[in-house]
Amino acid sequence: MTARLVSDHKEGREDGKDEKDTRIVYHGPISSTIKKVKLLSLSTCCLSVSLGPVITFMTSPDMNVILKGAVASSVIFLSATTTGALHWFVSPYVHKLRWQPGSDSFEVEMLSWLATSIPRTIKFADIRHPETNRPFVTFKANGNFYFVDAEHCHNKALLAKLTPQKFESALKNL
């Protein structure tokens, strides 16, 4: 049993359920860590939103009510902002990629802002070079950004399809 868990962990599986899905050609190496951090961030955000105002108004009885409201609002704003920033930063991360060689499309598994799986089907024809300064983006498709860790993607033919080159116009320098 321990050997199976170690094997599942090395392959990026959390519970071994993808063992028979031979179409999975890529597992994000830090998928479980990202999910745990997102769940922790959501938990602390919910606690801050629900308990922050209660704690603020129950403490410091001599403090002005307007000041207490400002402190409670600041706690809520900071918590929601950091949770939103985390989601923005890790939202392009591809957790699993399923592909059948020869197929003109593939399926990726992403995480929603609630840390639930979202499967998306992408056609290779829809892949574009990402015109962004956003960190950790490999390609853009259908208006969304995606990141595949090139060092952990062992199928180099697939990786070449996922990383389109930016074409510069020859007339640009005229």
C-alpha distance (Angstrom), angle and dihedral (degrees) to the residues before:
residue distance angle dihedral
M1 . . .
T2 3.81 . .
A3 3.81 91.3 .
R4 3.82 89.8 53.4
L5 3.80 92.4 50.5
V6 3.79 91.0 48.7
S7 3.81 89.7 48.4
D8 3.80 91.3 48.4
H9 3.79 90.8 48.7
K10 3.81 92.3 50.4
E11 3.77 90.6 51.4
G12 3.81 92.4 48.7
R13 3.80 95.3 -108.5
E14 3.76 118.1 136.6
D15 3.79 99.1 -164.5
G16 3.80 106.4 10.7
K17 3.82 94.0 -112.2
D18 3.84 93.4 126.7
E19 3.78 91.9 57.6
K20 3.82 93.5 109.3
D21 3.81 97.6 39.1
T22 3.80 99.8 100.0
R23 3.81 91.5 177.9
I24 3.83 91.4 73.9
V25 3.79 104.0 102.6
Y26 3.80 99.0 164.2
H27 3.80 135.9 38.0
G28 3.79 118.1 -173.3
P29 3.81 105.5 -117.2
I30 3.82 94.9 -139.1
S31 3.81 99.1 34.8
S32 3.79 96.8 119.4
T33 3.81 91.6 46.7
I34 3.81 92.0 51.5
K35 3.80 91.1 49.2
K36 3.80 92.2 49.8
V37 3.81 92.8 47.9
K38 3.81 91.0 48.6
L39 3.81 91.3 50.2
L40 3.81 90.8 48.3
S41 3.80 90.8 49.0
L42 3.81 92.1 48.5
S43 3.81 90.8 48.3
T44 3.78 93.9 51.1
C45 3.80 90.6 44.7
C46 3.81 91.2 53.5
L47 3.79 91.1 47.1
S48 3.80 91.8 48.5
V49 3.78 92.6 48.9
S50 3.80 94.3 46.8
L51 3.81 102.9 34.3
G52 3.82 102.4 26.1
P53 3.80 95.8 78.1
V54 3.82 92.3 41.6
I55 3.80 92.9 52.6
T56 3.81 92.0 43.3
F57 3.80 93.8 52.1
M58 3.83 94.4 42.4
T59 3.80 94.5 52.4
S60 3.80 127.9 64.2
P61 3.81 99.6 24.6
D62 3.80 90.7 -170.9
M63 3.83 93.4 58.5
N64 3.80 119.3 105.7
V65 3.84 114.2 -100.2
I66 3.80 91.6 -128.0
L67 3.80 90.6 53.1
K68 3.83 90.2 48.5
G69 3.82 88.9 51.7
A70 3.80 90.2 50.2
V71 3.82 91.8 50.7
A72 3.82 92.4 47.1
S73 3.82 90.9 47.7
S74 3.81 91.0 49.3
V75 3.81 91.8 51.9
I76 3.81 91.1 50.3
F77 3.81 92.8 45.1
L78 3.82 94.0 49.4
S79 3.78 93.2 47.0
A80 3.81 93.8 47.8
T81 3.82 91.8 44.4
T82 3.80 94.7 52.6
T83 3.81 91.4 46.2
G84 3.81 90.3 49.4
A85 3.81 92.1 46.7
L86 3.80 90.9 51.0
H87 3.79 90.7 51.5
W88 3.82 92.0 47.9
F89 3.79 91.0 49.9
V90 3.83 98.0 48.4
S91 3.83 100.1 30.7
P92 3.86 94.4 96.9
Y93 3.82 91.4 55.3
V94 3.82 112.7 118.6
H95 3.80 109.2 -143.8
K96 3.81 97.5 -176.0
L97 3.76 133.7 6.3
R98 3.81 122.8 -160.8
W99 3.77 119.5 -166.1
Q100 3.76 137.2 159.0
P101 3.84 109.7 -149.2
G102 3.78 109.5 -112.0
S103 3.79 93.1 28.3
D104 3.81 119.4 123.3
S105 3.81 92.5 -140.0
F106 3.78 141.0 39.6
E107 3.79 138.0 -163.3
V108 3.78 125.7 -122.6
E109 3.77 128.6 -167.7
M110 3.79 115.9 -142.1
L111 3.81 133.6 173.1
S112 3.79 124.0 -111.5
W113 3.80 121.4 -139.6
L114 3.83 86.4 -92.7
A115 3.84 90.2 55.5
T116 3.82 94.1 -110.3
S117 3.80 122.6 136.1
I118 3.79 118.9 -95.9
P119 3.81 116.2 -169.5
R120 3.81 116.2 -153.6
T121 3.78 128.7 -175.9
I122 3.81 115.1 -144.5
K123 3.78 129.4 -172.9
F124 3.79 117.2 -140.2
A125 3.81 88.1 -130.1
D126 3.84 89.5 63.4
I127 3.82 94.5 56.6
R128 3.80 114.7 111.5
H129 3.77 135.9 175.9
P130 3.82 107.7 -92.1
E131 3.80 109.2 -113.2
T132 3.79 95.3 -160.0
N133 3.77 143.8 105.3
R134 3.79 88.9 -141.5
P135 3.83 111.7 126.2
F136 3.80 123.0 -115.0
V137 3.80 100.8 20.5
T138 3.80 121.5 140.9
F139 3.80 101.8 174.0
K140 3.78 144.6 -12.0
A141 3.80 125.5 -129.0
N142 3.79 130.5 171.5
G143 3.80 92.3 -8.6
N144 3.83 95.0 -53.1
F145 3.79 130.1 106.7
Y146 3.81 122.5 -131.0
F147 3.79 134.2 -168.8
V148 3.80 125.4 -157.1
D149 3.81 117.0 179.0
A150 3.82 101.8 -122.6
E151 3.81 93.1 -158.0
H152 3.81 91.1 59.1
C153 3.80 98.1 40.5
H154 3.80 102.2 94.6
N155 3.82 96.0 -177.5
K156 3.82 100.3 83.6
A157 3.82 93.5 -177.6
L158 3.80 89.6 57.9
L159 3.80 91.5 44.3
A160 3.82 90.0 53.8
K161 3.82 89.4 54.4
L162 3.82 91.0 49.2
T163 3.80 95.9 50.8
P164 3.79 107.5 60.6
Q165 3.76 117.0 -169.1
K166 3.78 119.8 -120.8
F167 3.78 110.6 -114.7
E168 3.79 116.7 -145.0
S169 3.76 119.2 -155.8
A170 3.79 115.1 -114.9
L171 3.81 87.9 -141.1
K172 3.81 92.0 58.5
N173 3.82 92.9 86.7
L174 3.81 95.1 49.8
